[in-house]
């Protein structure tokens, strides 16, 4: 497995990564600003929450169809179309804001449509990475993607807040530019990103979705991963919702609460930098088990302490190894998935994971109001420990070897293969 320096020589991956890092930073700023703008325009917290939820709704609604698109059409063109759509939509908000005619319905439509565009982009991008990066470099590539996400998470909120303080529409203007950069970098990719043709492939959308889920069902590793990650995402997000609400109830200053996100970003970036070396030195199955329990142990102090420092330490430790787990598991999943199913398998996993996330604040809120903070977090941590037993007891997951011993596809795609068609 190569390191970051060697992967930087892969022109197409580096071009894709740089463009999407800038674009994701811009999108994180816009997502941070949506609820602020909704509250500013109406004074309603319900409207603010609705605007934030619409983006997630668009992503979840389009996720399965997006996987079909990524397995049928040129992935570069899909990513270009999604980025161009984002530039037009956020550009319309910046223009309306500069003219003083920005309205809630306009913002709501943009939130929904950009969520749909992002959903189209994601499976196409993940399949593209599998095409431009050889199998032995996938763990490093996925680790670098983890770093990108945590950089955007760390910087997006503060930058969005600063720009919003200058002009309410300023973050959207910057995001428009970031999407234009994404379009520019995508247009410079040389690799042919069209899916490999396959005789006898189903043509009906429902049959194509079934084919993706049928592959998942016959892959014990991916099937187990889907169940475990769905439970884990729901419970951990519910836990941190309870933690945030408990700090708010205790009168903790917003700046101190914001430090939790800062420590999460720092832990995630450090973890992503170390991820290739961790993945290379541990069996992927053993790493998965360790990650399962590292989602439990850092949460234990939150049962007894509600101070901001406890939340900061908890998220820092939780995210320190998490990028290695995500990158290792994601790279192995990509390595064993055929090219013609990359989009559908990836979008199916994301659909299950994200489909449960809107329930997190509901579950957390009900537990907090019904049992109090200590009992709520204690119960959620207990469920997380039960979930950690899934990879621990799964022989299929435990037996996954190191990347050097992963199965190789019959045919690798050269990273710099010229595109056949524009």
N, C-alpha and C positions, 0 to 999 in steps of 0.2 A: 504494500500500500504506500502511495506517495504522500508527501507532506504538502503543506500549503504552497511552498515555493515551487515545487515541481508542478502542482496543479495549475499554477499561474501561467505556465507555458501553454496550457490548453486554451487557445485563442477564443474559441466559441464559448466555452464555459465562462471564461473571465469576462468576455463582452456581455454575456447574459447576466452574470452576477452583478456587475457594476451597474448596469442599467436598472435592474430590478431592486437593488439596494436603494438607489435614489428614489425610484418610484414608490417603494414600500414606506420609506420615510415620509414622503409626501402624503400617502394615503393614511398613515397613522396620525399625522397632524389633522387631516380632515375629519377622521373619525372622532378624534378628541374634541373637535370644535362643534360637531353636529348638535349634541345636547346643549352646549353653551349657547349656541345661536338660537335653538328652539326656545330656550328659557328667556333669552333676551327679547325675542320677538313677541312672546305671548305671556311671559310670567308664569307659565304652567310647567310643573315638573312632569306631568303626564305627557305633554307634547315633547318635552326633552327626551323622555324615555322612549317614546314612540319613534322618534327620528333615529335613535341609536339602534332600536330593534329592527327597523325596516331594512337596514343594510344587511343584518344577519338573516332576515327573512328571505331577501333576494338571493343570498348565497346558498342557503339550504334548499330553496325551491328549485334552483337551477343545477344543483350539484350532480345529480344522476344524469340528466341530459347532457351536461358538460362533459362527462366521462365518455359518453357515446361520441360526441363531436370530436374529442381528442383522439379517438381510435379510428375515425373515419376520414378526417380531413387534415390538411397540412397544418401541423401544430404551430409553425412560425406565423402563418396567416391568421390563425385563431388568436394568438397572443397579440399580434399587431392590431387586429380588429378590436380586441378588448381594451388595449392601451389607448387607441385612438378614440374609442367611446368614452373612456375616462377623461381624456383631455377635453373633449367637447362638453361633457356634462359639468365638470368642475369649472371649465372656462365660462359656461353659462352662468354659474353662481357668482364668479368673480365679476363678470360684466354687470349682472343685475345688482350686485352689491355696490359697485362703483357708481351706478346710476341711481341708487337709492330706491330700487323697486323690488328688493328681495322679499319673498313671501314664504310662509310655511309650506303651502302645497308644492311650490317649486323645489324647496329643499327636500321635501319628502319624496318626490319623484326621483330626484337625483340620488338620494340615499338608496332607494330601492334598485334603481337601474345600475348604479355602480356596484352594488352587491352582486347583481346578476353577472356583470362584466368580470368582476373578480373571480366569480365561481367558474366562468368559462376559461379564464386565464390559468388557474391553478393546476388542473390536471394536464393541460397542454404543456405547461412549464415542467412539471415533474417528469412527464414522458420525454420531453426534449433533453433534460439532463441525462436520462438513461441512454439517450442516443449519442450525445456528444462526449460522454464520459465512459471509459472502459470500466469493466466490473471491478478491477482492483483499486480504482480510484473513487468508487462510489462513496465509501465511508467519509473520505475527506471532503468530497463535494457536498454531501448532506450535512456535514459538520459546518461547512462554510455557509450553507443556507441557514442553519440554526443561528450562527453569529449574526447574519443579516437581520433576522427577525428580532433578535434581542437588541441590536443596535437601534433599530427603528423603534422598538418599545421604550428604550431608555431615552432617546432624544426626541421622539415624535411629540409627546405630551408637552414638555417644556417649550419646544420651538413653536408648537401650535398655539400655546398660551401667549407667548411673546408676540407673535404675529397678530393674533386676535386682539391683543391690547392696542396694537397700532391701528388696524382696521379690521372689522369683523369679517370682511371678505378676503383679507390678505392671505390666509392659509390656503384658500381655494386657488388663488392666483399662482402661488408657489407649487401647489399640487398639479395644476395644469402644465406647468413647465416640466415637472418631474415625469409626467406621462409622455410629454413630447420627447424627453430624453430616452424613455423606454422604447418609444417607436423608432428612434434613431438607432439605438443599439441593436434592436431586433432586426432592423433592415440590413444590418451588416453581418449577420450570421451566414456562414458559408455552408454548413452541413445541411443536407437534405433531411428535413424533419417530417416528411410525409410518412404515415404508417406503412409498414411493409404489407403488400397485398397478400391476401390469404384466400385460397379457393374454398368454397363452401361456407363462407362466413354468413351468419344470419343478417338479414337486411332490415327487418322490422325492429323499431326501437325497443319494444318490450322484450323481444327475443334477445336483443343485444344486452339489455340489462340482466336478463336471466343468465346469459352466458357468463357475464362477469361474476355474478353471485354463485353460479355453479362452480366456477374455478375456485372461488374463496372457500366454498363448502368442502371441496376435495383437497384443500391445503390446510392440514391441521394447524400449522403455525399461524397462518393468516386468520383462520377462523377463531382461534384462541385469542390472538391479538385483538381482534375486533371486539370481543366480549370484554376483555380486561380493560382496554383503553376507554371504552364507552363508560364503564362504571367509574374508573379512575378520574376521568375528566369531570364527570358530574359531581362526584363527592368532593374533590379538591377545590373546584370552583365554588361549590356551596360553602365549604369551610372558610375560604377567604372572603366570601360575602359576609358571613357571620362575623369574622374578625374585623372587617371594615366597619360594619354597622355597630359593633360593640364599642369600637374606638370613637365613632361619632356620638353614640349615646353617652359616652364618658366625657365628652367635651374636648377630645384631643384636637389640636389645631390642624387645619387642612395641610399646612406645610409639613407637619410631622407625619401625617398619613401618606403624603406624597413620597416621603422617604422610602416607604415600603416598595413602591414601584422602582425607585432608583436602585435599591439593593437587589431587587429581582433582576433588573437589567444588568447590573455588574456581575452578579453570579452567573447569569446566562451567558454573557460574553466570555468570561473566564472559562466557563465549562465548555463552550464551543471551541475555544482555542486549544484546549487540552484534549478535546474529543477524539481526533484521529489517533493520538498516541494511546489513549485508553482503549479504543476499539481494537487497535492492532495487537495489544498485549493481553486481551482477555477473550475468552470464548464469548461469542455474541449471546449465547444462551445464558451463561453465568452473569454477564452484564445485565441482561434483562431482569433476572431475579434480583440482583443488587438494586436496580432502579426501582423495582416494585417496593422494596423495603425502605429505600431512600425517599419514597413518597409518604412513608408513615412516620419514621423516626423524627424528622424535623418538625412535624406537627404537634408532637407530644407537649412541648413547653406551652403551646397556645391554650391547652386545657387549663393551666394554672395561672398564666400571666396574660393580661390583656394590654400591656404597655406596648407602645410602638417599637421599642427595641426588640421585644420578643418576636413581633411579626417580621421585622427586618432580618433578624438572624435566621428565622424559619424559612423565609422565601429565598434567602441567599443560599442556604445549604440545600434546599430542595432543588434549586435550579443549577447547582454546581455540577452535578452528574447527569442531570436530565438531558442536556444536549447530546451527550455521548450515547445515551440510551435511545433517544429519538433518531439520531443519525445512524446508529448501528442497526436498529430494527428497520428503519425506513430503507436503508441501503440494501439490506438482505431481502426485504420484500420486493424491491425493484429488481434485484438480481434474479429472483426465482420466477418472476412474472413475465410471460411472453410479451413481445413488443405490441402485438395487436390487442392486448388486454391492459396495458399500462394505464390508460386513462380511466377505464371503468373500475378497475380494482382500487386505484388511488382515490377516485371520487366516492366509491362505495364506503371505504373506510372513513373518509372525511365526513360523509353524510351521517354515518352512525355516531361519530364523535361529536360533531357540531349539532346534530339533532337533539342530543341530550343537554347541551349547554344552556339553552334558554330556561330549562327547568331548575338550574342551579340556584338562582336567586329565590325562586319560589320555595324550593326545598329548604334552603338556608333560612329564609324569612319565617317559614312555618315553625321550624325547630327553635329558632331564637325566641319567637313570641310565645311558643308553647312551653318551653322547658328552660329558657335562659341560656346565656352564653356558654357557661362551663359545660352543662349537660349536652348542649347542641354540638359543640366541638368534640366533646368526648365520644358522642355517638357517631359522628362523621369519621373521626379517626379510627374508630373500631371497624367501620365498614371498609375503610381504606386498607386496614390490616387484613380483613377477610379477602379483599380483592387481590392483595399481594400474594395470597396463597395460590391464585390461579397460575401465574408463571412458575411459582415454586414447585407446585405439584405436577405441572405439565411436562412430561418427558420430552414431548416434541419441542417445546420451547427451550428446555434446559440443554438439549443435545445439539443445538445449532453451533457449529464450530467457529473458529476465527475466520476473518475475511480471506486469508490465504487458502483456506480449504472450502470456500463456498463453491457451489456448482457454477460452471461457466456456461453461457448460452452457446448454441452451436455456431453462431456467427456474430462477431462483434462488428460494430459500425465504427469506421475510422473517424476520429474527432474532426478532421479538417476536410471531409469529403465535399466537393463542390456541389451546390444545389443543381438539380436537373432542370427545375422550373422555378421561375420567380414567384 
